[in-house]
Amino acid sequence: MARRIPGEFVPSDVNLANDPSILRAGFRAELLFRRGNEYAKRMRRDGLLYAIELPIIGHGIPGNLATFASELVTYGLWETTPDGWFITRFLKWNLSQAEQEESRGQKRSGAAKTNHKRGAHRDEFDPECPTCKDEESARSSERYSARSSERLSVADGDARGRGQREEEEEESRGQRAESKPKSTASANKRGTRLAPDFIPAEQTRATILAECPSVDLMREHAKFVDYWIAQPSSKGIKVDWDAVWRNWMRRAGETSTRANGRQRETDDLFGRALARANARDIAAGIQPTELLAIEGNVL
């Protein structure tokens, strides 16, 4: 296991004493250069030194500190700035403050992910944990999708025609009329969704056959099952499916009766028109058109 040495360090080349620029600047300038590197690292300034701090940096170094600083500038080790100096090669061997912060952020993120996998964030959201953020984002998207679906469902319900609403109201009234007084035990009875293989009771079928002889029960039953299986959520849940089926067939019978009445009116109008045309033909000496008599309505 690697040992962790306490403190903060600045890189120092083991061959620095033999660097031509250092040799020309002199050993006192070399000491000021090393001190400057350490001071800039400690102050976290990315290699920037202020002139007012020169006595602190060069404390104990004999001689004129300003002269040594000038030598470092002359040989390209420091650069002059309006407020002091900049260590030329500082960022070549040291990470900038922005790079260090990015590295620390990556380490925090990695540690947070590891803790998340171990269950540390099971009960509490950690803003530093990328996994927590991803999960929260996914939950927010799900909530948004659910709200959008709910709004679409409400809009769809508002767009339904008046006939559909009247159908539901009539169905509800039919159920209330046919329901018996509930006992305490049946008060908590819950409805169910329609089974795909639903068949109404024999008595229910007999009632509708007697009341609505003109209804195509097979066709209407198929429409009934398809309609109610497709209904979402609570709309597709009913307590008495036999009663719902009876009301459906009764409405189908009413529709069929109205359609037959309109057909009879059409046939009657057609017959009278043909009779007038034949009368005109006879008056003009033209043989009238013979009608083909068939059972049922005139086509």
Secondary structure as GFF3:
##gff-version 3
##sequence-region A 1 299
A	DSSP	three_ten_helix	16	18	.	.	.	ID=ss1
A	DSSP	alpha_helix	20	25	.	.	.	ID=ss2
A	DSSP	alpha_helix	27	43	.	.	.	ID=ss3
A	DSSP	beta_strand	48	50	.	.	.	ID=ss4
A	DSSP	three_ten_helix	51	53	.	.	.	ID=ss5
A	DSSP	alpha_helix	54	57	.	.	.	ID=ss6
A	DSSP	alpha_helix	65	74	.	.	.	ID=ss7
A	DSSP	beta_strand	78	81	.	.	.	ID=ss8
A	DSSP	beta_strand	84	87	.	.	.	ID=ss9
A	DSSP	alpha_helix	90	93	.	.	.	ID=ss10
A	DSSP	alpha_helix	97	117	.	.	.	ID=ss11
A	DSSP	alpha_helix	130	159	.	.	.	ID=ss12
A	DSSP	alpha_helix	162	178	.	.	.	ID=ss13
A	DSSP	beta_strand	192	193	.	.	.	ID=ss14
A	DSSP	alpha_helix	202	211	.	.	.	ID=ss15
A	DSSP	alpha_helix	217	229	.	.	.	ID=ss16
A	DSSP	three_ten_helix	233	236	.	.	.	ID=ss17
A	DSSP	beta_strand	237	238	.	.	.	ID=ss18
A	DSSP	alpha_helix	241	283	.	.	.	ID=ss19
###
